Amino acid sequence: MKKREALNRYVKNHYGMELSEFIKQKVEGESLYDYEIAHMLHVSSYYVCKLRKALGIQRSDGFSRRFEETYGPDAVERFKKCTMVFKYASKASRVGGREYFRINNVRSSKIDFDFVLLSVTREKRNNFFIIPRRYMPKTNTALILGGEPNRGKYAQFKEAWGILTQTSNLGEVSQ
């Protein structure tokens, strides 16, 4: 308790507020991580974590803050507008000896978006497909994973991160 009292005095002297108010402001208002607050207070991040939990304050979402620091103001909102979340099977289905993921595109047909970003985890490896909207059907589709790795309708979009930076002809995708 002595450590907490000393820390409370330190915060009052340097920041003009109670320790609980300070932690709440830094976590909820500024989205700082425990280690960032710990650095400001010259204590361990473990101690800040214990204090935060004792005060009933949830961990911050520092990702959004850092994303916007890197990509500019409103970057999170702009990214959300550019991407979609689809319902899909969490496990690949097997039909006729081939594996595929079923993607339901019905609800998104009325929403404006440029690309579909799919993350497929197989055998502890993540594969990403960056598919321009014009290649997606209006309703359902199946992303086939079996067979030869570079064959199939969507094979050209596997790990095709370059098309996100292209501004001219999005139809020309190179492997």
Secondary structure, DSSP 8 states (H G I E B T S, - for coil): -HHHHHHHHHHHHHHSS-HHHHHHIIIIIT---HHHHHHHHTS-HHHHHHHHHHTT-----HHHHHHHHHH-TTHHHHHHHH----EE-SS-EEETTEEEEEEE-TGGGGS--SEEEEEEEETTEEEEEEEEGGGS-SSEEEEE-SSSTT-STTGGGBT-GGGGT--S-TT----
